């Protein structure tokens, strides 16, 4: 995970976890490219016992492990923010 934040979507608080492919690990992720889940913003819900996946907002990449920072901004003060995409 590169960054974490929380959002409210459909009246429930979710965790938005930004994930890139910057840290491959052959032992944790034996299948190539050794990076686990897909690149993007993973929306997760806390059940009281564990985090469960809710949605995935895929992101474009400029290279193998660098986010296109123009679309990753999720600041509510930024009029070009992708926060609305996370609430869809």
Secondary structure, DSSP 8 states (H G I E B T S, - for coil): --EEEEEEETTEEEEEEEE-SS---TTT--STT---S-SEEEEEEE-SSSEEEEEEEE--BSSSS-B-HHHH---TT-TT-SHHHHH-
